[in-house]
């Protein structure tokens, strides 16, 4: 591995920044402290332009290279934490109860800051770098909010790149999946409106728990019996809430969950079948079942040519054996997909020495990944915007 020496020289600073972010996590659209530090660091390091409040709490920085080229490369990192009580045991654990950087966004933000510092110092590229620090990636639509706020109208990009830490991969391994790389996601909320009664006289009720549990079983059949096996899809019921007493059959039950998919025809079919199942069970039991479906993430589509370019640049940092093209799709979702629908680009995973899964209260990010990710971003800019090139 050959981390850029200038970045390795301030690796300790990156660790300090990351651990500070980790100790002060903020949920989506609440990242005022994080965004303020990002903007402060960018200004201190001489970034040419710093724009705050994009899409709520987003920050955009502009760095101009030495040459006169007009091509523009975007680099994006997410800033938000998760509503999780931390149980990592690290000395810099969350000081905000019920909030934790359990997905490593503190690391992503820090890696992009590291790249920004290096690029502002060296400017060994011809064109412009657009640094995008995005709020609210964790299901709240931060990318869509930035886009609605005119992100690429105000700060146009010819191509754009993102990255995510990966505790399931070997340290320093960079992986890119061309084409559909991460699943799209829809969330659903179902309300079963029954009739309550005394639990000793259930015949007087239209029991929403009985009907709701039947519905949960039927929902599982949509993947096994309605979806072609060659088109991956995941349907998970994640909450079932009903009742408040031992001796009362409640009036309602609520069911929520998520659907992950890679093909538009599949999600259209699944959403239609969910509504049909709810309508059918409602008619069969003489009750009303309300359904709300909402798309939260699009399928993340990596541009094949730019995926190769990403791997080529990363190989200069982690070696040819450490930078890989993969055909493995992830059923997790990522709202960077919304930016990739507007501007072509690619998204990579960077392995680190952590062993606890993402979104786990004991998750720990390996700080050794910070100069690696920053170096990959920096070298990507230098290879995509080489000095002497004209856009």
ZISULFEN-V707111 format. One record per run of one state. SS is the DSSP state (H for helix, E for strand, C for the rest). FROM is the first residue (numbers start at 0). TO is the last residue. If there is no record, write none. Layout:
# ZISULFEN-V707111
SS_FROM_TO, SS_FROM_TO
This chain:
# ZISULFEN-V707111
C_0_3, H_4_8, C_9_9, H_10_22, C_23_30, H_31_43, C_44_47, E_48_53, C_54_56, E_57_63, C_64_70, E_71_77, C_78_80, E_81_81, C_82_98, E_99_99, C_100_103, H_104_121, C_122_126, E_127_133, C_134_140, H_141_147, C_148_149, H_150_153, C_154_157, E_158_165, C_166_172, E_173_175, C_176_177, E_178_181, C_182_182, E_183_192, C_193_193, E_194_194, C_195_195, E_196_197, H_198_203, C_204_204, E_205_205, C_206_206, H_207_225, C_226_231, E_232_241, C_242_246, E_247_248, C_249_250, E_251_260, C_261_262, H_263_284, C_285_286, E_287_296, C_297_298, E_299_301, C_302_302, H_303_317, C_318_321, E_322_324, C_325_328, E_329_329, C_330_334, H_335_339, C_340_343, E_344_350, C_351_367, H_368_383, C_384_390
